Amino acid sequence: MLTYECYSKQNPPTEEEQSKIVQFLFRHLDEYGDPVAAIQKAIDYALSVNDKPGGFVMVAKDGDKIVSAVVINKTGMKDYIPENILVYIATDANERGKGIGKKIMQNAVERAEGDVALHVEPDNPAKRLYENLGFTNKYLEMRLKKGE
């Protein structure tokens, strides 16, 4: 049976647990991931380190083993940008197809105060999950990367 833990500024993970979450995300985000330092920054933001707006980190566990994790950051904006952005979601490759990703997403969306935005690559298989949960593609995102 899966259990869910939610970490925030008010309920931070231990240093050991935080390290496990970072490593889990790094390992299971596959080609859609970021370097460890970037994942750590997103988690620090969610935990309000250095007075950031915050958010939360949710993990699904089978016993002591993390099988899925979500990081949601508050944007600090409302009315013109959703209040939250889903930064990361990953499910252990050996556990995919069992509904774990859907369940943790549902729990995370319920816990988030306000609307939630996310970015997804067009070829990411998780895109169908997000659409089934009610996410829509309202805008085309464009980015300018300075210095490249």
Phi, psi and omega per residue, in radians:
M1 nan 2.358 -3.140
L2 -1.440 2.530 2.991
T3 -2.096 2.681 -3.122
Y4 -2.091 2.364 3.070
E5 -2.152 2.414 -3.142
C6 -2.115 2.183 -3.118
Y7 -1.939 2.484 3.135
S8 -2.678 -3.020 3.095
K9 -1.016 -0.683 -3.106
Q10 -1.340 -0.403 -3.103
N11 -2.407 1.218 -3.066
P12 -1.304 2.670 3.048
P13 -1.315 2.814 2.997
T14 -1.170 2.856 3.091
E15 -1.023 -0.695 3.139
E16 -1.128 -0.774 3.139
E17 -1.160 -0.717 3.120
Q18 -1.067 -0.739 3.098
S19 -1.076 -0.707 3.107
K20 -1.103 -0.696 3.132
I21 -1.140 -0.807 3.123
V22 -1.025 -0.835 -3.128
Q23 -1.145 -0.656 3.089
F24 -1.058 -0.862 -3.134
L25 -1.094 -0.772 3.131
F26 -1.004 -0.743 -3.090
R27 -1.270 -0.681 -2.950
H28 -1.816 -0.027 3.038
L29 -1.346 -0.201 3.113
D30 0.942 -2.388 -3.068
E31 -1.263 -0.117 -3.134
Y32 -1.703 0.171 -3.049
G33 -1.586 -3.098 -3.133
D34 -2.285 2.956 3.052
P35 -1.091 2.733 3.141
V36 -0.910 -0.741 -3.104
A37 -1.077 -0.662 3.127
A38 -1.217 -0.713 3.100
I39 -1.095 -0.743 3.111
Q40 -1.065 -0.715 3.110
K41 -1.061 -0.756 -3.136
A42 -1.122 -0.678 3.112
I43 -1.218 -0.740 3.067
D44 -0.998 -0.747 3.116
Y45 -1.050 -0.833 -3.133
A46 -1.058 -0.541 -3.128
L47 -1.608 0.172 3.094
S48 1.100 0.518 3.061
V49 -1.137 2.391 -3.101
N50 1.039 0.663 3.047
D51 1.046 0.541 3.036
K52 -1.227 2.802 -3.109
P53 -1.029 -0.427 3.057
G54 1.738 -2.702 -3.048
G55 2.511 -2.476 3.097
F56 -2.837 2.844 3.060
V57 -2.147 2.225 3.124
M58 -2.084 2.377 3.076
V59 -2.193 2.540 2.982
A60 -1.838 2.326 -3.104
K61 -2.209 2.518 2.952
D62 -1.931 1.721 -2.975
G63 1.220 -2.158 3.110
D64 -1.677 -0.057 -3.058
K65 -1.568 2.182 3.043
I66 -1.244 2.239 3.108
V67 -2.006 -0.252 3.091
S68 -2.817 2.643 3.137
A69 -2.610 2.566 3.119
V70 -2.322 2.448 3.011
V71 -2.136 2.139 3.094
I72 -2.108 2.217 3.087
N73 -1.892 2.428 2.998
K74 -1.301 2.446 -3.140
T75 -1.520 -0.367 -3.063
G76 1.359 0.213 -3.114
M77 -2.193 2.810 3.132
K78 -2.715 2.685 3.084
D79 1.367 -0.599 -3.131
Y80 -2.068 -0.333 3.038
I81 -2.366 2.413 3.089
P82 -0.953 2.609 -3.073
E83 -1.186 -0.347 -3.080
N84 -2.363 2.648 3.009
I85 -2.263 2.268 3.049
L86 -1.378 1.955 -3.064
V87 -1.515 -0.814 -3.114
Y88 -2.449 2.506 2.892
I89 -2.535 2.353 3.094
A90 -2.592 2.565 3.036
T91 -2.201 2.436 3.107
D92 -0.882 2.286 -3.099
A93 -0.964 -0.556 3.138
N94 -1.354 -0.166 -3.088
E95 -1.942 -0.030 -3.089
R96 -1.189 2.648 -3.140
G97 1.516 0.097 -3.117
K98 -1.863 0.055 -3.138
G99 1.512 0.090 -3.102
I100 -1.172 -0.769 3.127
G101 -1.068 -0.746 3.123
K102 -1.080 -0.783 -3.088
K103 -1.146 -0.759 -3.129
I104 -1.201 -0.604 3.072
M105 -1.103 -0.788 3.113
Q106 -1.039 -0.780 3.122
N107 -1.092 -0.732 -3.117
A108 -1.162 -0.758 3.138
V109 -1.118 -0.703 3.099
E110 -1.107 -0.676 -3.104
R111 -1.308 -0.560 -3.111
A112 -1.112 2.345 3.083
E113 -1.587 1.924 -3.130
G114 1.777 -3.023 -3.094
D115 -1.265 2.780 -3.114
V116 -2.235 2.299 3.041
A117 -1.966 2.781 3.032
L118 -2.663 2.783 3.045
H119 -1.959 2.378 3.130
V120 -2.464 2.396 3.075
E121 -1.193 2.499 -3.101
P122 -0.998 -0.508 -3.097
D123 -1.690 0.101 3.141
N124 -1.296 2.154 -3.134
P125 -1.050 -0.384 3.128
A126 -1.201 -0.241 3.140
K127 -0.962 -0.701 3.122
R128 -1.102 -0.699 3.104
L129 -1.028 -0.831 -3.111
Y130 -1.081 -0.744 3.116
E131 -1.102 -0.722 3.114
N132 -1.137 -0.431 3.106
L133 -1.531 -0.022 3.075
G134 1.847 -0.022 3.090
F135 -1.227 2.452 3.112
T136 -2.145 2.799 3.117
N137 -1.718 1.548 -3.059
K138 -1.435 -0.558 -3.039
Y139 -2.325 2.750 2.932
L140 -1.670 2.111 -3.139
E141 -1.463 2.361 3.054
M142 -2.202 2.476 -3.128
R143 -2.282 2.514 3.007
L144 -1.975 2.065 3.112
K145 -1.757 1.857 -3.134
K146 -1.243 2.488 3.080
G147 1.500 0.089 3.112
E148 -1.903 nan nan
